[in-house]
Amino acid sequence: MASADYFARARREAAQRALGGQLLRKFGESLGRLLTRARHRSG
C-alpha cells in the first residue's frame, strides 16, 4: 500500500520538476533575448 503512495508522490514531484525546468528554460531564453537587445542598443 505504501509503495503506491510513494510512486504517486514520486510521479507528482517529477512532473513538478519537469514543469519547473520548462519555465526556467523559457525564462532564460527571454532573459537572454533582452540582454542581447540591450547590448546591441548600447553598443
C-alpha positions as CSV (number, residue, x, y, z in Angstrom):
1,M,0.0,0.0,0.0
2,A,2.8,2.4,0.9
3,S,4.5,1.7,-2.4
4,A,1.6,3.0,-4.4
5,D,1.6,6.2,-2.4
6,Y,5.3,6.5,-2.8
7,F,5.0,6.1,-6.6
8,A,2.2,8.7,-6.8
9,R,4.3,11.2,-4.8
10,A,7.4,10.5,-6.9
11,R,5.4,10.9,-10.1
12,R,4.0,14.2,-8.9
13,E,7.4,15.5,-7.9
14,A,8.9,14.5,-11.2
15,A,6.1,16.3,-13.1
16,Q,6.6,19.5,-11.0
17,R,10.4,19.3,-11.6
18,A,9.8,18.9,-15.4
19,L,7.4,21.9,-15.4
20,G,9.9,24.0,-13.4
21,G,12.6,23.1,-15.9
22,Q,10.4,24.2,-18.8
23,L,9.6,27.5,-17.1
24,L,13.2,28.1,-16.2
25,R,14.3,27.4,-19.8
26,K,11.7,29.8,-21.2
27,F,12.6,32.5,-18.6
28,G,16.3,32.1,-19.5
29,E,15.6,32.4,-23.2
30,S,13.6,35.6,-22.8
31,L,16.2,37.0,-20.5
32,G,19.0,36.2,-23.0
33,R,17.0,37.9,-25.7
34,L,16.5,41.0,-23.6
35,L,20.2,41.1,-22.7
36,T,21.4,40.8,-26.4
37,R,18.9,43.5,-27.4
38,A,20.2,45.8,-24.6
39,R,23.8,45.1,-25.6
40,H,23.1,45.9,-29.3
41,R,21.4,49.2,-28.3
42,S,24.3,50.3,-26.0
43,G,26.9,49.2,-28.5
